[in-house]
Amino acid sequence: MRLSEFWTAVSDEFGEAYGRTITNDLVLGEFDLTARQAIAAGTNTREIWLALCRAADVPESRWYGAGVRQPKK
């Protein structure tokens, strides 16, 4: 997942304002960092997106996010 795809997914799932808030304030237990801190630390954005989805109780059916192709079956 490219960084631009990550931000598109965040914006589409949470909206721009709440997306900024949740990526700045919500500490992801898997990394003990916020999403923005994890990005700055070089963590894979796909892993950050999935951790954010789990932490925010996003239904699994929406974990792939906008801008990201659904996996092939």
N, C-alpha and C positions, 0 to 999 in steps of 0.2 A: 504494500500500500504506500503510495507516494504521500508526501506531506500535504500536498494540495488536496488529494482525495480524502485524507484524514479530516482536514478542515471543512471540506464540503459535507462529509458525513456528519460531523459535529453540528454544523449549522442546520442541516436538514433535519436532524433528529431532535435537537434541543432549541433551535432558534439561535440567532446571532448573539443576543444579549445573554441569555442563560448559558449558551455554549461557552462564551468567554468566562462567565462566572464559574461554571463547573470545571473547566480545564485549569482555572487558576486556583480554585479553593478545595476541590475534592481530592483528598489524598487516596491514591490507589494502593490498597493494601499489598498487592503483589509486588510493588516496587518501592513502597514507602515514600512515594513522591507524588506530586500532582502530575497531571498529563503534561503540562508545560515544562515542568522540571524534568520529567522523563524524556521529553523531546530534546531538551538542552543537553541531557546526559548521553544522548545518542541511542536511546532505546528504540527498537523497531516500532514504527508507527502502527503497524498491524496489531502488535501485541498490546500497545497502549490503547488502541481502539477497542479491542476485545475486553481488556481490563475495565475500561470506562463503561462499556455496555453492561458488564456484570455488576459493577459497583452501583450503577444508576438504575438497575433492574429493567433494562431495555429488553423487550421480548426477543428471544433468540432468532425469530423470523426476520428481525430488522438488524441483526448484527453486521451484515455485509455493508450496510450504509450506502449512501448515494455516491455515485461516481466510481463505484467498485463493482465489477462484474460478479454475478452469482457464480459459484463454483460449478464446474461441469460434473454431471452425475456419472 
